[in-house]
């Protein structure tokens, strides 16, 4: 299982970003969690069996999952979090 912790900065809160991430996760077969951070960033835990699908998800998130989002910075690092069986907002 490939696992990433992703932090996204920019115009990512109040623009449907987390809901857009759910749609992307369904499209690419990604499991995990997405949440707003108090500092205005969005955090994502993303997991997939397929490394290519996970990388495609990251690329799509970087482009912005909604037309109103504008990502200015994205950091993705390897993670060892628990395994998830779905993708949801927390």
MMTF fields as JSON, N, C-alpha, C and O atoms, coordinates in Angstrom:
{
  "mmtfVersion": "1.0.0",
  "mmtfProducer": "UNKNOWN",
  "numBonds": 359,
  "numAtoms": 360,
  "numGroups": 90,
  "numChains": 1,
  "numModels": 1,
  "chainsPerModel": [1],
  "groupsPerChain": [90],
  "chainIdList": ["A"],
  "bondAtomList": [4, 2, 8, 6, 12, 10, 16, 14, 20, 18, 24, 22, 28, 26, 32, 30, 36, 34, 40, 38, 44, 42, 48, 46, 52, 50, 56, 54, 60, 58, 64, 62, 68, 66, 72, 70, 76, 74, 80, 78, 84, 82, 88, 86, 92, 90, 96, 94, 100, 98, 104, 102, 108, 106, 112, 110, 116, 114, 120, 118, 124, 122, 128, 126, 132, 130, 136, 134, 140, 138, 144, 142, 148, 146, 152, 150, 156, 154, 160, 158, 164, 162, 168, 166, 172, 170, 176, 174, 180, 178, 184, 182, 188, 186, 192, 190, 196, 194, 200, 198, 204, 202, 208, 206, 212, 210, 216, 214, 220, 218, 224, 222, 228, 226, 232, 230, 236, 234, 240, 238, 244, 242, 248, 246, 252, 250, 256, 254, 260, 258, 264, 262, 268, 266, 272, 270, 276, 274, 280, 278, 284, 282, 288, 286, 292, 290, 296, 294, 300, 298, 304, 302, 308, 306, 312, 310, 316, 314, 320, 318, 324, 322, 328, 326, 332, 330, 336, 334, 340, 338, 344, 342, 348, 346, 352, 350, 356, 354],
  "bondOrderList": [1, 1, 1, 1, 1, 1, 1, 1, 1, 1, 1, 1, 1, 1, 1, 1, 1, 1, 1, 1, 1, 1, 1, 1, 1, 1, 1, 1, 1, 1, 1, 1, 1, 1, 1, 1, 1, 1, 1, 1, 1, 1, 1, 1, 1, 1, 1, 1, 1, 1, 1, 1, 1, 1, 1, 1, 1, 1, 1, 1, 1, 1, 1, 1, 1, 1, 1, 1, 1, 1, 1, 1, 1, 1, 1, 1, 1, 1, 1, 1, 1, 1, 1, 1, 1, 1, 1, 1, 1],
  "groupList": [{"groupName": "UNK", "atomNameList": ["N", "CA", "C", "O"], "elementList": ["N", "C", "C", "O"], "formalChargeList": [0, 0, 0, 0], "bondAtomList": [1, 0, 2, 1, 3, 2], "bondOrderList": [1, 1, 2], "singleLetterCode": "X", "chemCompType": "L-PEPTIDE LINKING"}],
  "groupTypeList": [0, 0, 0, 0, 0, 0, 0, 0, 0, 0, 0, 0, 0, 0, 0, 0, 0, 0, 0, 0, 0, 0, 0, 0, 0, 0, 0, 0, 0, 0, 0, 0, 0, 0, 0, 0, 0, 0, 0, 0, 0, 0, 0, 0, 0, 0, 0, 0, 0, 0, 0, 0, 0, 0, 0, 0, 0, 0, 0, 0, 0, 0, 0, 0, 0, 0, 0, 0, 0, 0, 0, 0, 0, 0, 0, 0, 0, 0, 0, 0, 0, 0, 0, 0, 0, 0, 0, 0, 0, 0],
  "groupIdList": [1, 2, 3, 4, 5, 6, 7, 8, 9, 10, 11, 12, 13, 14, 15, 16, 17, 18, 19, 20, 21, 22, 23, 24, 25, 26, 27, 28, 29, 30, 31, 32, 33, 34, 35, 36, 37, 38, 39, 40, 41, 42, 43, 44, 45, 46, 47, 48, 49, 50, 51, 52, 53, 54, 55, 56, 57, 58, 59, 60, 61, 62, 63, 64, 65, 66, 67, 68, 69, 70, 71, 72, 73, 74, 75, 76, 77, 78, 79, 80, 81, 82, 83, 84, 85, 86, 87, 88, 89, 90],
  "secStructList": [7, 3, 3, 3, 3, 3, 3, 3, 3, 3, 3, 7, 1, 1, 1, 1, 2, 2, 2, 2, 2, 2, 2, 2, 2, 2, 2, 2, 6, 7, 3, 3, 3, 3, 3, 3, 7, 6, 6, 1, 7, 3, 3, 3, 3, 3, 3, 3, 1, 7, 2, 2, 2, 2, 2, 2, 2, 2, 2, 2, 2, 2, 2, 7, 1, 1, 6, 6, 7, 3, 3, 3, 3, 3, 3, 3, 3, 3, 7, 7, 7, 7, 7, 7, 1, 1, 3, 3, 3, 7],
  "xCoordList": [0.853, 0.0, 0.892, 1.776, 0.655, 1.352, 0.579, -0.643, 1.281, 0.61, 1.333, 2.562, 0.56, 1.119, 0.35, -0.867, 1.081, 0.468, 0.725, 1.863, -0.342, -0.265, -0.761, -1.801, -0.009, -0.435, -0.548, 0.386, -1.696, -1.965, -2.241, -3.045, -1.56, -1.741, -2.297, -2.211, -2.87, -3.426, -4.87, -5.252, -5.679, -7.118, -7.754, -8.247, -7.727, -8.142, -9.231, -9.691, -9.64, -10.743, -11.882, -11.654, -13.106, -14.28, -14.553, -15.323, -13.923, -14.081, -14.459, -14.339, -14.915, -15.303, -14.129, -14.271, -12.963, -11.743, -11.857, -11.513, -12.337, -12.41, -13.404, -13.134, -14.545, -15.518, -14.915, -15.118, -14.178, -13.497, -12.49, -12.317, -11.822, -10.867, -11.58, -11.046, -12.784, -13.563, -13.852, -13.714, -14.249, -14.534, -13.283, -13.352, -12.144, -10.891, -10.513, -10.056, -10.708, -10.385, -11.215, -10.701, -12.486, -13.337, -12.857, -12.859, -12.452, -11.983, -10.713, -10.56, -9.794, -8.495, -8.38, -7.33, -9.437, -9.388, -8.516, -7.756, -8.63, -7.819, -8.645, -9.835, -8.004, -8.614, -7.926, -6.773, -8.629, -7.979, -8.91, -10.108, -8.33, -9.047, -8.59, -7.472, -9.475, -9.143, -9.754, -10.866, -9.037, -9.512, -8.922, -7.887, -9.612, -9.104, -8.212, -8.539, -7.099, -6.22, -6.497, -6.916, -6.268, -6.515, -5.693, -6.093, -4.562, -3.698, -4.119, -3.421, -5.26, -5.767, -5.355, -5.777, -4.536, -4.149, -5.153, -6.02, -5.019, -5.812, -4.846, -3.817, -5.184, -4.401, -5.112, -6.339, -4.326, -4.875, -4.007, -2.781, -4.627, -3.966, -4.51, -5.715, -3.633, -4.06, -3.336, -2.131, -4.086, -3.535, -4.078, -5.237, -3.217, -3.647, -2.694, -1.516, -3.207, -2.358, -1.487, -0.342, -2.041, -1.39, -0.663, -1.301, 0.668, 1.465, 1.148, 1.188, 0.836, 0.51, -0.8, -0.908, -1.786, -3.064, -2.856, -3.449, -2.022, -1.762, -1.073, -1.418, -0.11, 0.574, -0.381, -0.298, -1.277, -2.276, -3.21, -3.592, -3.572, -4.396, -3.675, -4.266, -2.4, -1.614, -1.543, -1.701, -1.31, -1.248, -2.572, -2.585, -3.685, -5.008, -5.291, -5.877, -4.883, -5.054, -4.227, -4.697, -3.012, -2.135, -2.773, -2.617, -3.489, -4.17, -5.396, -5.877, -5.9, -7.094, -8.308, -8.671, -8.951, -10.087, -11.382, -12.363, -11.399, -12.568, -12.079, -10.923, -12.942, -12.531, -12.182, -11.455, -12.694, -12.471, -11.201, -10.747, -10.626, -9.414, -8.188, -8.145, -7.194, -5.916, -4.817, -4.586, -4.152, -3.08, -1.79, -1.368, -1.169, 0.11, 1.276, 2.423, 0.987, 2.045, 1.434, 0.346, 2.129, 1.7, 2.93, 3.917, 2.861, 3.935, 3.36, 2.353, 3.995, 3.56, 4.736, 5.792, 4.547, 5.603, 5.054, 3.859, 5.94, 5.546, 4.969, 5.417, 3.979, 3.276, 3.057, 3.006, 2.93, 2.698, 1.427, 1.395, 0.386, -0.862, -1.634, -1.275, -2.695, -3.567, -4.147, -4.164, -4.614, -5.244, -6.704, -7.4, -7.151, -8.535, -9.235, -8.592, -10.553, -11.331, -12.269, -13.088, -12.139, -12.953, -12.188, -11.067, -12.791, -12.193, -13.266, -14.346, -12.982, -14.007, -13.403, -12.217, -14.256, -13.904, -13.988, -14.95, -12.977, -12.998, -12.792, -12.775],
  "yCoordList": [-1.186, 0.0, 1.24, 1.381, 2.123, 3.405, 4.418, 4.511, 5.183, 6.14, 7.479, 7.534, 8.557, 9.904, 10.799, 10.683, 11.691, 12.802, 14.033, 14.315, 14.758, 15.893, 17.14, 17.116, 18.224, 19.523, 20.453, 20.572, 21.108, 21.966, 23.387, 23.598, 24.36, 25.776, 26.518, 26.049, 27.685, 28.532, 28.849, 28.919, 29.042, 29.243, 27.855, 27.362, 27.236, 25.835, 25.62, 24.495, 26.681, 26.571, 27.467, 28.583, 26.975, 27.739, 27.721, 28.539, 26.788, 26.717, 25.309, 25.001, 24.456, 23.089, 22.154, 21.097, 22.533, 21.759, 20.335, 19.376, 20.199, 18.862, 17.974, 16.794, 18.531, 17.757, 17.352, 16.229, 18.264, 17.943, 16.822, 15.993, 16.793, 15.71, 14.363, 13.343, 14.359, 13.12, 12.615, 11.424, 13.513, 13.111, 12.569, 11.569, 13.223, 12.731, 11.37, 10.482, 11.214, 9.94, 8.807, 7.712, 9.065, 8.045, 7.735, 6.578, 8.75, 8.569, 7.725, 6.9, 7.928, 7.253, 6.055, 5.415, 5.737, 4.589, 4.828, 3.953, 6.026, 6.432, 6.318, 6.634, 5.866, 5.825, 6.859, 7.213, 7.35, 8.272, 9.279, 9.041, 10.417, 11.477, 12.827, 12.965, 13.824, 15.198, 16.116, 15.869, 17.179, 18.08, 19.479, 19.654, 20.471, 21.837, 21.982, 21.471, 22.667, 23.007, 24.443, 25.266, 24.753, 26.109, 27.188, 28.352, 26.823, 27.809, 28.113, 28.838, 27.562, 27.833, 26.822, 26.92, 25.851, 24.791, 23.647, 23.624, 22.705, 21.475, 20.308, 20.261, 19.362, 18.147, 16.969, 16.877, 16.078, 14.879, 13.691, 13.763, 12.607, 11.308, 10.505, 10.272, 10.081, 9.374, 8.042, 7.959, 6.997, 5.645, 4.951, 5.131, 4.15, 3.359, 2.195, 2.282, 1.112, -0.02, 0.335, -0.106, 1.13, 1.478, 2.816, 3.853, 2.796, 4.016, 5.023, 6.23, 4.547, 5.443, 6.178, 7.377, 5.47, 6.099, 7.151, 8.228, 6.844, 7.795, 9.042, 10.161, 8.854, 10.004, 10.823, 12.05, 10.153, 10.857, 11.681, 12.794, 11.135, 11.864, 13.126, 14.205, 12.993, 14.145, 15.211, 16.4, 14.789, 15.725, 16.461, 17.67, 15.738, 16.352, 17.316, 18.377, 16.96, 17.857, 19.123, 20.225, 18.973, 20.124, 21.096, 22.311, 20.556, 21.404, 22.094, 23.086, 21.576, 22.131, 21.307, 21.231, 20.68, 19.803, 20.539, 19.911, 21.864, 22.662, 23.896, 24.294, 24.5, 25.689, 26.889, 27.785, 26.91, 28.044, 27.901, 28.879, 26.713, 26.473, 26.958, 26.914, 27.422, 27.799, 27.307, 27.888, 26.251, 25.671, 26.426, 26.542, 26.94, 27.632, 26.783, 27.031, 25.783, 24.923, 23.583, 23.53, 22.518, 21.175, 20.398, 20.324, 19.819, 18.97, 17.58, 17.432, 16.569, 15.181, 14.38, 14.317, 13.767, 12.958, 11.572, 11.405, 10.592, 9.224, 9.217, 9.964, 8.369, 8.328, 6.877, 5.983, 6.661, 5.312, 5.275, 4.629, 5.964, 6.023, 4.712, 3.814, 4.636, 3.46, 3.274, 4.208, 2.082, 1.805, 2.247, 2.056, 2.834, 3.274, 2.442, 1.899, 2.345, 1.594, 2.507, 2.039, 3.83, 4.814, 6.129, 6.216, 7.146, 8.483, 9.445, 9.498, 10.213, 11.117, 12.35, 12.396, 13.343, 14.58, 14.341, 13.748, 14.804, 14.709, 16.086, 16.228],
  "zCoordList": [0.0, 0.0, 0.0, 0.846, -0.943, -1.024, -0.184, -0.3, 0.666, 1.549, 1.511, 1.551, 1.434, 1.447, 2.406, 2.551, 3.056, 3.781, 2.92, 2.548, 2.61, 1.695, 2.419, 3.077, 2.29, 2.796, 1.593, 0.799, 1.467, 0.315, 0.803, 1.711, 0.187, 0.508, -0.694, -1.83, -0.423, -1.476, -1.154, 0.014, -2.192, -1.986, -1.97, -2.984, -0.776, -0.655, 0.401, 0.595, 1.076, 2.03, 1.567, 1.1, 1.7, 1.308, -0.186, -0.689, -0.9, -2.362, -2.836, -4.022, -1.914, -2.281, -2.477, -3.092, -1.96, -2.181, -1.64, -2.331, -0.405, 0.196, -0.545, -0.769, -0.925, -1.698, -3.043, -3.505, -3.664, -4.917, -4.744, -5.637, -3.592, -3.307, -3.214, -3.65, -2.648, -2.585, -3.994, -4.271, -4.876, -6.256, -6.946, -7.66, -6.736, -7.324, -6.74, -7.46, -5.433, -4.788, -5.383, -5.614, -5.628, -6.247, -7.658, -8.076, -8.38, -9.755, -9.819, -10.72, -8.859, -8.905, -7.967, -7.921, -7.217, -6.312, -5.095, -4.679, -4.524, -3.376, -2.101, -2.089, -1.032, 0.296, 1.173, 0.926, 2.205, 3.121, 3.748, 3.9, 4.11, 4.812, 4.272, 3.778, 4.373, 4.012, 5.058, 5.525, 5.434, 6.476, 6.285, 5.641, 6.865, 6.924, 8.147, 9.218, 7.998, 9.114, 9.553, 8.74, 10.838, 11.336, 10.621, 10.606, 10.037, 9.375, 7.936, 7.228, 7.5, 6.16, 5.11, 3.958, 5.488, 4.562, 4.646, 5.52, 3.727, 3.754, 3.89, 3.216, 4.771, 4.938, 4.297, 4.318, 3.732, 3.093, 3.474, 3.388, 3.889, 3.971, 2.807, 2.721, 1.913, 0.702, 0.605, 0.84, 0.254, 0.156, -1.078, -1.452, -1.707, -2.863, -3.046, -2.698, -3.591, -3.958, -5.155, -5.26, -6.047, -7.308, -7.171, -6.992, -7.255, -7.125, -8.226, -7.987, -9.422, -10.537, -10.245, -10.502, -9.714, -9.363, -8.278, -8.335, -7.298, -6.219, -6.768, -6.388, -7.652, -8.25, -9.121, -9.15, -9.821, -10.633, -9.75, -10.112, -8.598, -7.632, -7.165, -7.133, -6.803, -6.346, -7.443, -7.167, -8.664, -9.791, -9.962, -10.195, -9.847, -9.983, -8.835, -9.051, -7.621, -6.474, -6.696, -6.416, -7.191, -7.445, -8.444, -8.321, -9.43, -10.419, -9.826, -10.375, -8.712, -8.073, -8.436, -9.609, -7.444, -7.731, -8.062, -8.461, -7.901, -8.288, -9.045, -8.896, -9.852, -10.612, -9.723, -10.152, -8.493, -7.597, -6.762, -6.168, -6.706, -5.925, -6.696, -7.926, -5.938, -6.534, -5.603, -4.543, -5.997, -5.194, -5.485, -6.635, -4.42, -4.578, -4.086, -4.455, -3.253, -2.714, -2.333, -1.761, -2.648, -2.257, -1.83, -2.56, -0.64, -0.131, 0.109, 0.801, -0.459, -0.276, 0.255, -0.375, 1.42, 2.015, 2.348, 2.592, 2.354, 2.699, 4.11, 4.979, 4.324, 5.6, 6.006, 5.162, 7.291, 7.807, 8.654, 9.701, 8.203, 8.961, 8.849, 8.088, 9.624, 9.585, 8.187, 7.386, 7.902, 6.611, 6.644, 7.641, 5.549, 5.423, 4.36, 3.462, 4.468, 3.479, 2.695, 1.904, 2.924, 2.223, 2.188, 2.689, 1.6, 1.586, 2.044, 1.456, 3.095, 3.607, 4.257, 4.583, 4.434, 5.119, 6.621, 7.11, 7.348, 8.814, 9.417, 10.64]
}
